[in-house]
């Protein structure tokens, strides 16, 4: 099949591209960076260099594809851009995808959404995933869409490193012994590759998770991996979390979105729909990621 992969060679798109090529598919990878062209071609894929803001470029790239894998992607530095509305910017990318899909005539879409996309409000920065799912659901009925809803990514734990080093603790505005799901990008890529080869039929939702583990157990696992067996996960108030993020330079509106998202994790609202549609857990467990975390910590 002819498959379009967005997200350049990111944490999900690179392993996805490798797997699709291994299976014999013709893959085109969209990237905004010309410097990535050589690396994309080295994998055996075709590079399409352009931006998610260019609807004509997207439509031309999508045209004739059997499947398009679409994801919204803003770099982590965007969290600290005080001139950027994070939710609005990501929603606009989703709107661009909708327009490009309509113009190109492509009929099979896999969209990287997220846990929390079932919530219109109360999900913080994840609101844009709800927005984009609603936009794509406005497409004609003959466009089949699979909404992939992964849970929190293991690699988001890299953000814990500064306070572990400075205060020997992880600080979040939730915590304790209640298990919550986490996921590896490798498991996400594996599920997407599987879904690409399965029949498309209307609108479908699939959650993706690797392991369910509590904040306290996360601290214990990461602490053991980095040689700090006394590492603690400490729950702070929403206000303390918000002030800490703003003090670190984060856009205040984005910081508020993070705090609201974490609060929904703590009270369980974020996981209500997930609990009703629990997936088979993937292969990559926290202890596997902990090795990668330890390497980053000791750099």
ChimeraX attribute file (.defattr): number of C-alpha atoms within 10 A of each C-alpha:
attribute: neighborCount
match mode: 1-to-1
recipient: residues
	/A:1	14
	/A:2	14
	/A:3	24
	/A:4	26
	/A:5	26
	/A:6	26
	/A:7	20
	/A:8	23
	/A:9	19
	/A:10	13
	/A:11	15
	/A:12	21
	/A:13	23
	/A:14	21
	/A:15	19
	/A:16	25
	/A:17	28
	/A:18	18
	/A:19	17
	/A:20	24
	/A:21	16
	/A:22	11
	/A:23	12
	/A:24	10
	/A:25	15
	/A:26	17
	/A:27	25
	/A:28	24
	/A:29	25
	/A:30	28
	/A:31	22
	/A:32	16
	/A:33	13
	/A:34	12
	/A:35	10
	/A:36	18
	/A:37	20
	/A:38	12
	/A:39	13
	/A:40	23
	/A:41	13
	/A:42	10
	/A:43	14
	/A:44	15
	/A:45	23
	/A:46	17
	/A:47	23
	/A:48	23
	/A:49	18
	/A:50	17
	/A:51	15
	/A:52	23
	/A:53	15
	/A:54	13
	/A:55	20
	/A:56	17
	/A:57	16
	/A:58	24
	/A:59	21
	/A:60	14
	/A:61	20
	/A:62	26
	/A:63	18
	/A:64	15
	/A:65	21
	/A:66	16
	/A:67	23
	/A:68	25
	/A:69	23
	/A:70	20
	/A:71	21
	/A:72	20
	/A:73	14
	/A:74	13
	/A:75	6
	/A:76	8
	/A:77	8
	/A:78	16
	/A:79	19
	/A:80	18
	/A:81	15
	/A:82	14
	/A:83	8
	/A:84	14
	/A:85	15
	/A:86	21
	/A:87	18
	/A:88	14
	/A:89	17
	/A:90	21
	/A:91	21
	/A:92	17
	/A:93	23
	/A:94	26
	/A:95	21
	/A:96	20
	/A:97	26
	/A:98	19
	/A:99	18
	/A:100	23
	/A:101	24
	/A:102	16
	/A:103	16
	/A:104	17
	/A:105	14
	/A:106	20
	/A:107	21
	/A:108	23
	/A:109	24
	/A:110	23
	/A:111	25
	/A:112	19
	/A:113	25
	/A:114	22
	/A:115	25
	/A:116	29
	/A:117	22
	/A:118	21
	/A:119	18
	/A:120	15
	/A:121	14
	/A:122	16
	/A:123	26
	/A:124	23
	/A:125	23
	/A:126	25
	/A:127	23
	/A:128	26
	/A:129	27
	/A:130	20
	/A:131	22
	/A:132	23
	/A:133	21
	/A:134	16
	/A:135	17
	/A:136	22
	/A:137	16
	/A:138	11
	/A:139	16
	/A:140	11
	/A:141	12
	/A:142	12
	/A:143	20
	/A:144	22
	/A:145	25
	/A:146	22
	/A:147	22
	/A:148	22
	/A:149	22
	/A:150	25
	/A:151	24
	/A:152	19
	/A:153	15
	/A:154	20
	/A:155	17
	/A:156	9
	/A:157	15
	/A:158	13
	/A:159	10
	/A:160	18
	/A:161	18
	/A:162	13
	/A:163	12
	/A:164	19
	/A:165	12
	/A:166	8
	/A:167	12
	/A:168	17
	/A:169	20
	/A:170	24
	/A:171	20
	/A:172	21
	/A:173	21
	/A:174	20
	/A:175	20
	/A:176	13
	/A:177	11
	/A:178	14
	/A:179	17
	/A:180	18
	/A:181	23
	/A:182	24
	/A:183	25
	/A:184	26
	/A:185	23
	/A:186	19
	/A:187	22
	/A:188	27
	/A:189	22
	/A:190	18
	/A:191	19
	/A:192	26
	/A:193	20
	/A:194	12
	/A:195	15
	/A:196	20
	/A:197	12
	/A:198	9
	/A:199	9
	/A:200	18
	/A:201	13
	/A:202	14
	/A:203	15
	/A:204	12
	/A:205	14
	/A:206	19
	/A:207	22
	/A:208	30
	/A:209	29
	/A:210	26
	/A:211	21
	/A:212	14
	/A:213	16
	/A:214	18
	/A:215	21
	/A:216	18
	/A:217	17
	/A:218	21
	/A:219	21
	/A:220	17
	/A:221	18
	/A:222	22
	/A:223	20
	/A:224	16
	/A:225	20
	/A:226	17
	/A:227	10
	/A:228	16
	/A:229	13
	/A:230	11
	/A:231	21
	/A:232	21
	/A:233	22
	/A:234	16
	/A:235	17
	/A:236	15
	/A:237	14
	/A:238	18
	/A:239	12
	/A:240	14
	/A:241	21
	/A:242	24
	/A:243	16
	/A:244	14
	/A:245	19
	/A:246	16
	/A:247	11
	/A:248	11
	/A:249	14
	/A:250	20
	/A:251	21
	/A:252	18
	/A:253	18
	/A:254	24
	/A:255	23
	/A:256	21
	/A:257	21
	/A:258	22
	/A:259	24
	/A:260	21
	/A:261	22
	/A:262	22
	/A:263	22
	/A:264	19
	/A:265	21
	/A:266	20
	/A:267	11
	/A:268	14
	/A:269	16
	/A:270	24
	/A:271	20
	/A:272	15
	/A:273	15
	/A:274	21
	/A:275	12
	/A:276	8
	/A:277	12
	/A:278	14
	/A:279	13
	/A:280	11
	/A:281	17
	/A:282	18
	/A:283	15
	/A:284	18
	/A:285	19
	/A:286	22
	/A:287	14
	/A:288	12
	/A:289	18
	/A:290	21
	/A:291	14
	/A:292	14
	/A:293	21
	/A:294	18
	/A:295	11
	/A:296	12
	/A:297	16
	/A:298	9
	/A:299	5
